């Protein structure tokens, strides 16, 4: 254990908003591939996963619109395709 308190239902940190979806890229244990739609200057990107869109951090990768990124816990951790 790392000392963080998590929700048993979602695995999300205590105090974070509940996740009502069957699976979401910000609280699941698995990384998910997403297509980058746009990147802003603050290290955030709007991505598409399935028919949904979310905002994730791209601070760790050099992602551009059209790229496919691997996202875990709201953070893009790799560019896996263009």
Secondary structure, 3 states (H helix, E strand, C coil): CCCCCECCCCCCECCCCCCCCCCCCCCCCCCEEEEEEEECCCCEEEEEECCEEEEEECCCCCCCCCCEEEEECCEEEEEEEC
